[in-house]
């Protein structure tokens, strides 16, 4: 795009302000239901406003916007298929007794006072080994939500601890795609990037763990009677056995062998379906709504994978706990992602993001202002483009020359970009990460946002360390 066709900062913010206004009214009107259609319409209206301004005022051809939307949708094609398989996996892991078994044994092993900090640590370890926050939340995270409910913790606290731990691993693991992308975008070696992340990430995690430890002792937890009722009810409905943990173990092995995520999740779904047909026959027949027969077993399995299931557990909380939505439950998320990619595409191709970036670059003077501008830009791109991958690329490319000109090592930019983008993506309801995690856990983004302590401490520590000048390295001549 030519320089004289880049919209001014004032005009560049117009579509964003319209989006925020529409979302505010929609969320106030529909509450949690806003993500089932209202938010998608807001994104499309804001996209239309953006395209109209670009075509009318700057003479940008519609084909330019159309091509940008197509390219954005292509970028998330794999993510959409992964979402569908995660929906299938979460459904079949529940009905086949895998998640109920994990919940059952977790209730026996995890003390309520240490539950929140334990949840964060477990998710951090699993995510660090797998490099995937999505996989961690869809497997271990779902089980921990059930354990937390049985122990009397609010969904917000439990989901916040899960998100914090999962995104620590996603940020620090050499297997993480965001870690690789952030380092490669600005030309930093992967392990150089990871070592430099330690200075902001470890303090953020330690402080988050302190918060979860204090909260675990302070909050009212469930009584022994409630925990016993959860455990006995689960064991009465499902065939609880340690053999059910074979499926998660095989899944972990496939992840360790670095088998592609889509293949790993798909094979894990098939393995869980086979396990369910062997050991959870009564549950699958209940899902199918018939008494017996191979076809009824097949129907129950298929229904669990692609559609909603509801088992009668004798209490509303337990009914909600074991209820699943399968692949169909991911359609709102996919719809939201497609609309978000539309908005991000027209904002980028119309030059509106470039116009917004001028505002941040204008304030860059010293280390603190440079790092702060990078952080705010990364968060804003997460909000506007609704995708962490696009946000990482945009943030890295926008500031690469500025960091170079001011003599800073590129690793400062790669670290700040990841501090700003990777961990804040699940805090935005219409971002691909925010919507995915909310759908998988059954906890809205607004509910867990205040309790995802690690996720908003990371960008804060990035700014604090820049202010102190600690380990802020400049290139040697």
Buried (B, 14 or more C-beta within 10 A) or exposed (E): BEEEBBBEBEBBBBBBEBBEEBBEEBBEEBEBBBBEBBBBEBBBBBBBBBBEBBBEEBEBEEEBBBEBBEEBBEBBEEBBBBBBBBBBBBBBBBBBBBBBBBBBBBBEEBEBBBBBBBBBBBBBBBBBBBBBBBBBBBBBBBBBBBBBBBBBBBBBBBBBBBBBBBBBBBBBBEBBBBBBBBBBBBEBEBEBBBEBBEBBBEBBBEBBBEBBBEBBEEBEBBEEEBBEBBBEBBBEBBBBEEEBEEBBEBBBEBBEEEBEBBEBBBBBBBBBBBBBBEBBBEBBBBBBEEEEEEEBBBBBBBBBBBBBBEBEBEEEEBEEBBBBBBBBBBBBBBBBBBBBBBBBBBBBBBBBBBBBBEBBBEEBEEBBEBBBBBBBBBBBBBBBBBBBBBBBBBBBEBBBEBBBEBEBBBBBBBBBBBBBBBBBBBBBBBBBBBBBBBBBBBBBBBBBBEBBBBBBBBBBBBBBBBEEEEEBEEEEE
